[in-house]
Amino acid sequence: MVPKGVLSRYGHLLNLPSHTQPVTLLEGATPLIPVPRLARELAEGMELWVKYEGLNPTGSFKDRGMTAAISEALGRGAKTVICASTGNTAASAAAYAARAGMKCIVLIPQGKVAAGKLAGALAYGAQVIQVEGSFDDALHLVMEITRKHPIALVNSLNPYRIEGQKTAAFEICDDLGSAPDWLCLPVGNAGNITAYWAGFRQYHELKHTGLPRLLGVQAAGAAPLVLGHPVDRPETVATAIRIGRPARGEEALQAAAESGGRIIAVRDEEILRMQRLLAQTEGIWVEPASAAGLAGLAAEIAAGHLRARGQRIVAVCTGHGLKDPDIIRGLPAQPIVLPPRLDSLEEVILRL
C-alpha cells in the first residue's frame, strides 16, 4: 500500500477551505495494537487495544491536526505560524512549518517542557521563546498577537486542528469495523477528546459505526474539568497535560456527557505505574501523559465504576516514550556495571 497522509486518505470528509494546500509528512495510519496481557492484568473478559499515536512523524498525535492547520495557513498565504505548547504541539508545528517553508514561533512555559519535545522544536528550526508563567499565560499571548498581526495561530483553538485530529476516530472504526464500546484518552487542553467525539459522530452518521462512551482522564494536579474550576498552578509529571485552563474544556465536558462517559482524574503514581506496566507487559513505551487514559481505565475498573467484561475498549496513547525519557532515567533500576569478564557476567545473569 502506498503511504498516504490524513488529508489524502480522509480529506473528502474534512471541513477544509478550498484554498487548502496540502503539507504532509505522511502522518496517520498509526497501529491499533491489541494488548491482551495488559487486558488480563486489568480485568477478565475484555478486549483492549492501544491506538499508538506516538508513531506519527514527530512522535505524537498532534501531527494529524497540524497537517490540516498548516495546509490551510499556507493556502491562504500565511508566512508565519505561532503556538503555545507544553511540548508536542511545538515539535509538530515546527516540523510542518519547515515542510511548508514557513516560519514557526513557539511559546513554552519556562521550565515545564520535557527535553525531548523542546529538542524537536529546535531541531526543526522554530524560534522558541520561554514565558515566565504557565501554558495558559503563553496561550493568552499567542491569541493576542495573532489578533494584532498576520500570524497564523495553530493551537487547538484553530478549527482545522480538530478536523485533522478526528481522522484517528475514522481509523479506529475502519480497523475494528465499528466503534469500540469505550475510548479512553488523556485530557489536557481538551482538543483531542473534542476531535475524537466529532469524528465518531460523523462516521456514525455516514457508516452507522456506532458510538463509544468516552473516558477522559486528567492528572490530579491538573484537573480543572474534574474540579469544576481553573487550576492556576497545575503540577504533574505528565507534562503534556499540565494545563489549568483547557481551551476546549466546555466542549470536552459536553462530548463526555453526550457519549454517556465521563472525565476523571488519576494521581501521578497511577500514571507512572501504567507507563511502566504497558512497556513491560506489551513492549509499548509511551510518555507519561499518554498512559493517563489507561491509568484511568484501571482506576475505574478497580473501583467498580466500569464493567469491562465483554467490552471492546481502545486506549489512545498520544505520544512516544522518547518524548520524555527523563522519567525513566530517574528510576532506581539502572544499568549494572561489570568488568569485561565472562565469570562476572555469569554471576550476574544466573543470579537474576
PEHU-V403775 format. One record per run of one state. SS is the DSSP state (~ for helix, > for strand, _ for the rest). FROM is the first residue (numbers start at 0). LEN is the number of residues. If there is no record, write none. Layout:
<<SS/FROM/LEN> <SS/FROM/LEN>>
//
This chain:
<<_/0/5> <~/5/8> <_/13/18> <>/31/3> <_/34/1> <~/35/7> <_/42/4> <>/46/6> <~/52/3> <_/55/4> <>/59/1> <_/60/1> <~/61/14> <_/75/4> <>/79/6> <_/85/2> <~/87/13> <_/100/2> <>/102/7> <_/109/5> <~/114/9> <_/123/3> <>/126/5> <_/131/3> <~/134/14> <_/148/3> <>/151/2> <_/153/5> <~/158/7> <_/165/1> <~/166/10> <_/176/5> <>/181/5> <_/186/4> <~/190/17> <_/207/5> <>/212/7> <_/219/2> <>/221/1> <_/222/1> <~/223/4> <_/227/11> <~/238/3> <_/241/7> <~/248/11> <_/259/2> <>/261/5> <_/266/1> <~/267/15> <_/282/3> <>/285/1> <_/286/1> <~/287/15> <_/302/9> <>/311/6> <_/317/1> <>/318/2> <~/320/4> <_/324/1> <~/325/4> <_/329/12> <~/341/10> <_/351/1>>
//
